[in-house]
């Protein structure tokens, strides 16, 4: 019995940490700012565990029966937590309240488990052996969960299925205790019936987890979800509504096929056409191949290097017929060298020392969290100098200068602090509203007098007008984005948060 209960400590520690990691990751996906989400989730969870440990003192009799009930409750609530949160996200006004409430409930229940185990084993082991063995199994379980979560659960099972799986494991502990310990558990039949009912419910959830995810996303996104995949880096969702195809990463819109040409023409051509015979181009991000499609309009381009973190995105947009129809099959170009890596680390360690580019196009997601924010930092822009020729140009998508004015000019000011001369411009993209870009160079930038034929939106007159800013989008002073202090992420969260409230 002692070995059974000690192994239970390992299982419940693993399950408890997995629920915590799922809540933190899900909150990061849906709310952004991963540091804030994980910090508040961990704090809430640990506080709730403390409350649970304190409450365990009031469980006096039938400790094994209480232990079984707690396991069933943890399994049921923790197992359903990810599915419930995904469904609640678009149906309740105060999602954070529900998030922390659910994390708190799971934390209280998990906090009761270990004190109960210690009391059940009391008298069967010497006190020093009891404490050391229980906490040894507990900490080993935590280590196992921390390795299993990023390496196996997120990339291969996803959040909803992982939660159901570990709910099943909690329930299995309860069933195991009911089966192995024949005495000291009153109303064993009722407990077994409850345990197998919870097990059947969680097993059904595990089997139908993709369907549950699809139902949650169907209500959260416009149109029909035609592709969805969870990767170690993000949740990828593609929707279709009549002729409009949209890409969402972690619930944030990346493009609409109805107007993406406006964005990508404005991103690429102001620097490509300003260069004299650009031969080598670096694209950071842009895994959908749409910026690359515009770059390949220039016949003089000999080689393009694309550094994009997530291979699932580049795989989707290089193999799916609908996606290749959007990007013109650009990711299959023989001119392309595709590198799936963190751009920050690639610039520091992976880039060949002699690799210099005429143009660098930075098409990254908005700086909604600190992991992306490092790619908008002073250090990153200084590293970028090693990749840019003396007469080269870099362009950075820089969010909305209207909605997020401080965020936009923070990118500009950080680039200037890194030693670049900057030129800011903006345009209207119906799916996003007013959107902005920053050009960086080592000498004053001059807009080109000619553009490629066949552009749908951009012409010389339109392009020159984009460099004019009205008073409500004009330059403002901001802090500089640094690795150890990222005001850009705070600006972005505050400005877009206020905008989305209204």
DAZICOR-V210157 format. One record per residue. N is the residue number from 1. RES is the residue in one small letter. PSI is psi as a letter, one per 30 degrees, with the letter a starting at -180 (999 if undefined). OMEGA is omega in whole degrees, 0 to 359 (* if undefined). NEAR is the number of other ideal C-beta (glycine too) atoms within 8 Angstrom. Layout:
N&RES&PSI&OMEGA&NEAR / N&RES&PSI&OMEGA&NEAR
This chain:
1&x&e&181&7 / 2&x&e&181&8 / 3&x&e&178&6 / 4&x&e&183&11 / 5&x&e&176&12 / 6&x&e&176&12 / 7&x&e&176&9 / 8&x&e&177&12 / 9&x&e&177&14 / 10&x&e&183&13 / 11&x&e&184&13 / 12&x&e&175&16 / 13&x&e&178&15 / 14&x&e&181&15 / 15&x&e&183&16 / 16&x&e&180&14 / 17&x&e&178&13 / 18&x&e&178&15 / 19&x&e&180&14 / 20&x&e&180&14 / 21&x&e&178&11 / 22&x&e&180&13 / 23&x&e&179&17 / 24&x&e&180&13 / 25&x&e&180&10 / 26&x&e&178&12 / 27&x&e&178&12 / 28&x&e&178&14 / 29&x&e&190&10 / 30&x&e&187&11 / 31&x&f&181&9 / 32&x&a&178&11 / 33&x&i&187&12 / 34&x&e&181&11 / 35&x&e&179&8 / 36&x&e&183&8 / 37&x&e&181&13 / 38&x&e&180&11 / 39&x&e&182&8 / 40&x&e&178&9 / 41&x&e&180&15 / 42&x&e&180&10 / 43&x&e&179&8 / 44&x&e&183&12 / 45&x&e&181&14 / 46&x&e&176&9 / 47&x&e&180&10 / 48&x&e&176&16 / 49&x&e&176&12 / 50&x&e&177&9 / 51&x&e&179&11 / 52&x&e&178&15 / 53&x&e&179&11 / 54&x&e&181&7 / 55&x&f&183&11 / 56&x&f&180&12 / 57&x&f&183&6 / 58&x&f&176&5 / 59&x&j&189&10 / 60&x&e&186&3 / 61&x&l&175&4 / 62&x&h&186&8 / 63&x&e&179&10 / 64&x&e&178&11 / 65&x&e&177&11 / 66&x&e&180&10 / 67&x&e&179&14 / 68&x&e&181&14 / 69&x&e&179&10 / 70&x&e&179&12 / 71&x&e&180&15 / 72&x&e&179&14 / 73&x&e&178&9 / 74&x&e&180&17 / 75&x&e&182&18 / 76&x&e&184&13 / 77&x&e&178&12 / 78&x&e&180&16 / 79&x&e&181&16 / 80&x&f&190&13 / 81&x&e&183&14 / 82&x&e&179&14 / 83&x&e&181&15 / 84&x&e&182&9 / 85&x&e&177&15 / 86&x&e&182&14 / 87&x&e&182&12 / 88&x&f&190&10 / 89&x&e&183&11 / 90&x&g&183&7 / 91&x&f&179&6 / 92&x&l&182&7 / 93&x&e&184&3 / 94&x&i&183&6 / 95&x&e&181&12 / 96&x&e&179&7 / 97&x&e&178&7 / 98&x&e&179&11 / 99&x&e&183&12 / 100&x&e&175&11 / 101&x&e&181&8 / 102&x&e&177&13 / 103&x&e&180&14 / 104&x&e&179&12 / 105&x&e&179&10 / 106&x&e&179&18 / 107&x&e&179&17 / 108&x&e&181&13 / 109&x&e&178&14 / 110&x&e&179&14 / 111&x&f&178&16 / 112&x&f&190&13 / 113&x&e&186&15 / 114&x&e&175&11 / 115&x&e&177&11 / 116&x&e&179&14 / 117&x&e&180&13 / 118&x&e&182&11 / 119&x&e&178&9 / 120&x&e&182&10 / 121&x&f&181&13 / 122&x&k&181&8 / 123&x&f&178&4 / 124&x&f&179&7 / 125&x&l&172&9 / 126&x&k&187&5 / 127&x&e&182&7 / 128&x&e&177&6 / 129&x&e&180&8 / 130&x&e&183&13 / 131&x&e&184&9 / 132&x&e&183&8 / 133&x&e&180&10 / 134&x&e&183&14 / 135&x&f&174&8 / 136&x&e&178&8 / 137&x&e&180&13 / 138&x&e&183&12 / 139&x&e&176&9 / 140&x&e&177&10 / 141&x&e&178&15 / 142&x&e&177&11 / 143&x&e&180&8 / 144&x&e&180&10 / 145&x&e&182&15 / 146&x&f&176&9 / 147&x&e&183&8 / 148&x&e&188&10 / 149&x&e&183&13 / 150&x&f&187&7 / 151&x&f&186&7 / 152&x&e&191&8 / 153&x&e&182&13 / 154&x&e&183&14 / 155&x&f&188&9 / 156&x&f&182&6 / 157&x&e&186&8 / 158&x&l&188&11 / 159&x&e&184&12 / 160&x&e&180&13 / 161&x&e&178&11 / 162&x&e&179&15 / 163&x&e&178&17 / 164&x&e&180&17 / 165&x&e&183&12 / 166&x&f&168&15 / 167&x&e&177&17 / 168&x&e&180&14 / 169&x&e&175&12 / 170&x&e&180&17 / 171&x&e&178&17 / 172&x&e&176&10 / 173&x&e&179&12 / 174&x&e&180&16 / 175&x&e&179&12 / 176&x&e&179&10 / 177&x&e&179&16 / 178&x&e&182&13 / 179&x&e&189&6 / 180&x&e&184&8 / 181&x&j&190&11 / 182&x&f&184&3 / 183&x&l&171&4 / 184&x&g&176&5 / 185&x&j&179&13 / 186&x&l&178&5 / 187&x&h&182&7 / 188&x&e&181&8 / 189&x&e&179&6 / 190&x&e&178&7 / 191&x&e&179&14 / 192&x&e&179&10 / 193&x&e&179&8 / 194&x&e&182&9 / 195&x&e&181&14 / 196&x&f&175&9 / 197&x&e&177&8 / 198&x&e&180&12 / 199&x&e&180&12 / 200&x&e&180&8 / 201&x&e&181&9 / 202&x&e&177&16 / 203&x&e&176&10 / 204&x&e&178&8 / 205&x&e&178&15 / 206&x&e&182&11 / 207&x&e&184&6 / 208&x&g&185&8 / 209&x&e&179&13 / 210&x&e&178&7 / 211&x&e&178&7 / 212&x&e&178&13 / 213&x&e&180&13 / 214&x&e&179&10 / 215&x&e&178&9 / 216&x&e&182&13 / 217&x&f&179&12 / 218&x&e&179&9 / 219&x&f&184&9 / 220&x&f&186&8 / 221&x&k&175&11 / 222&x&k&178&5 / 223&x&a&183&10 / 224&x&k&175&7 / 225&x&j&182&12 / 226&x&f&176&8 / 227&x&k&176&9 / 228&x&k&179&11 / 229&x&k&172&8 / 230&x&k&179&10 / 231&x&l&176&11 / 232&x&f&186&5 / 233&x&f&189&5 / 234&x&l&173&9 / 235&x&k&181&12 / 236&x&k&178&16 / 237&x&k&174&13 / 238&x&k&179&14 / 239&x&l&175&13 / 240&x&k&176&10 / 241&x&j&188&8 / 242&x&c&182&5 / 243&x&f&185&5 / 244&x&k&176&10 / 245&x&k&182&12 / 246&x&k&176&17 / 247&x&k&175&11 / 248&x&k&172&14 / 249&x&k&184&12 / 250&x&h&177&10 / 251&x&f&181&9 / 252&x&k&180&10 / 253&x&k&178&9 / 254&x&e&174&9 / 255&x&l&169&11 / 256&x&k&182&11 / 257&x&f&180&9 / 258&x&f&183&8 / 259&x&g&182&9 / 260&x&f&180&12 / 261&x&e&177&8 / 262&x&e&181&13 / 263&x&e&188&14 / 264&x&e&173&12 / 265&x&e&179&13 / 266&x&e&179&16 / 267&x&e&193&12 / 268&x&e&195&13 / 269&x&e&177&14 / 270&x&f&176&15 / 271&x&e&182&13 / 272&x&e&181&13 / 273&x&f&178&10 / 274&x&f&180&10 / 275&x&l&178&12 / 276&x&j&178&3 / 277&x&h&179&6 / 278&x&k&184&12 / 279&x&e&182&8 / 280&x&k&184&13 / 281&x&k&174&15 / 282&x&k&174&13 / 283&x&k&177&16 / 284&x&j&191&14 / 285&x&b&176&11 / 286&x&h&183&13 / 287&x&f&176&11 / 288&x&f&176&13 / 289&x&g&184&17 / 290&x&e&173&13 / 291&x&e&178&14 / 292&x&e&177&16 / 293&x&e&180&12 / 294&x&e&179&13 / 295&x&e&184&15 / 296&x&f&171&12 / 297&x&f&183&7 / 298&x&j&185&9 / 299&x&f&182&3 / 300&x&f&178&7 / 301&x&k&182&13 / 302&x&e&185&6 / 303&x&k&176&9 / 304&x&k&173&15 / 305&x&k&177&13 / 306&x&k&177&15 / 307&x&j&181&11 / 308&x&k&190&14 / 309&x&e&194&8 / 310&x&j&179&12 / 311&x&f&179&6 / 312&x&e&179&9 / 313&x&e&181&12 / 314&x&e&176&15 / 315&x&e&179&8 / 316&x&e&186&13 / 317&x&f&174&15 / 318&x&f&185&10 / 319&x&e&182&7 / 320&x&k&186&8 / 321&x&e&179&5 / 322&x&e&181&8 / 323&x&e&178&14 / 324&x&f&174&15 / 325&x&e&178&7 / 326&x&e&184&13 / 327&x&g&178&14 / 328&x&g&181&9 / 329&x&g&186&7 / 330&x&e&183&12 / 331&x&f&175&13 / 332&x&g&181&7 / 333&x&k&176&10 / 334&x&f&179&3 / 335&x&f&188&8 / 336&x&k&166&12 / 337&x&j&185&7 / 338&x&k&180&8 / 339&x&j&176&10 / 340&x&j&184&8 / 341&x&l&172&9 / 342&x&k&185&6 / 343&x&e&179&13 / 344&x&e&180&10 / 345&x&e&179&9 / 346&x&e&178&12 / 347&x&e&182&12 / 348&x&e&192&8 / 349&x&f&189&5 / 350&x&f&184&8 / 351&x&k&173&10 / 352&x&k&186&4 / 353&x&e&184&5 / 354&x&g&182&4 / 355&x&j&178&8 / 356&x&k&187&8 / 357&x&k&175&13 / 358&x&e&182&12 / 359&x&k&174&16 / 360&x&k&182&15 / 361&x&j&183&16 / 362&x&j&184&11 / 363&x&i&184&10 / 364&x&l&170&12 / 365&x&l&179&9 / 366&x&l&183&9 / 367&x&i&184&15 / 368&x&f&178&12 / 369&x&l&188&12 / 370&x&f&179&10 / 371&x&e&174&6 / 372&x&e&182&12 / 373&x&f&179&13 / 374&x&f&180&12 / 375&x&g&173&12 / 376&x&g&190&13 / 377&x&l&176&13 / 378&x&e&180&12 / 379&x&e&181&9 / 380&x&e&181&13 / 381&x&e&174&13 / 382&x&e&175&9 / 383&x&e&183&11 / 384&x&f&180&12 / 385&x&e&181&9 / 386&x&f&181&8 / 387&x&f&188&12 / 388&x&k&175&13 / 389&x&l&183&7 / 390&x&e&180&5 / 391&x&g&183&7 / 392&x&l&181&14 / 393&x&k&175&14 / 394&x&k&176&15 / 395&x&k&185&16 / 396&x&k&171&12 / 397&x&k&196&12 / 398&x&g&178&12 / 399&x&a&188&14 / 400&x&k&176&12 / 401&x&f&178&15 / 402&x&e&181&10 / 403&x&e&185&10 / 404&x&i&187&14 / 405&x&e&180&12 / 406&x&e&178&10 / 407&x&e&181&16 / 408&x&e&184&15 / 409&x&f&172&14 / 410&x&e&176&15 / 411&x&e&179&15 / 412&x&e&184&13 / 413&x&e&177&11 / 414&x&e&177&15 / 415&x&e&178&13 / 416&x&e&179&10 / 417&x&f&178&8 / 418&x&f&175&12 / 419&x&g&179&7 / 420&x&l&164&11 / 421&x&k&188&10 / 422&x&l&173&10 / 423&x&j&183&9 / 424&x&k&176&16 / 425&x&l&186&12 / 426&x&l&176&12 / 427&x&l&178&11 / 428&x&k&174&7 / 429&x&j&187&10 / 430&x&e&183&9 / 431&x&f&184&10 / 432&x&f&189&9 / 433&x&a&179&9 / 434&x&k&185&12 / 435&x&l&188&15 / 436&x&l&180&14 / 437&x&l&176&14 / 438&x&k&173&13 / 439&x&k&175&14 / 440&x&k&180&13 / 441&x&l&178&12 / 442&x&f&174&9 / 443&x&l&184&6 / 444&x&k&179&5 / 445&x&k&174&10 / 446&x&k&179&5 / 447&x&k&182&10 / 448&x&l&177&11 / 449&x&f&179&4 / 450&x&l&178&5 / 451&x&l&179&10 / 452&x&l&175&8 / 453&x&l&171&3 / 454&x&g&177&5 / 455&x&k&184&10 / 456&x&f&184&7 / 457&x&e&193&8 / 458&x&k&166&10 / 459&x&l&187&7 / 460&x&e&181&10 / 461&x&e&179&6 / 462&x&e&183&10 / 463&x&e&180&16 / 464&x&e&179&8 / 465&x&f&183&7 / 466&x&f&182&11 / 467&x&g&177&10 / 468&x&k&182&5 / 469&x&k&174&10 / 470&x&l&184&6 / 471&x&e&183&5 / 472&x&f&175&6 / 473&x&g&185&12 / 474&x&l&185&7 / 475&x&k&172&7 / 476&x&l&176&7 / 477&x&k&179&5 / 478&x&l&169&10 / 479&x&l&179&6 / 480&x&k&180&10 / 481&x&j&180&14 / 482&x&l&181&9 / 483&x&e&185&8 / 484&x&f&178&3 / 485&x&j&189&6 / 486&x&i&179&13 / 487&x&f&181&11 / 488&x&e&180&14 / 489&x&e&179&13 / 490&x&e&176&8 / 491&x&e&184&13 / 492&x&e&182&14 / 493&x&e&181&12 / 494&x&e&186&8 / 495&x&e&179&13 / 496&x&e&176&13 / 497&x&e&178&8 / 498&x&e&180&8 / 499&x&e&183&9 / 500&x&f&177&6 / 501&x&e&183&5 / 502&x&999&*&4
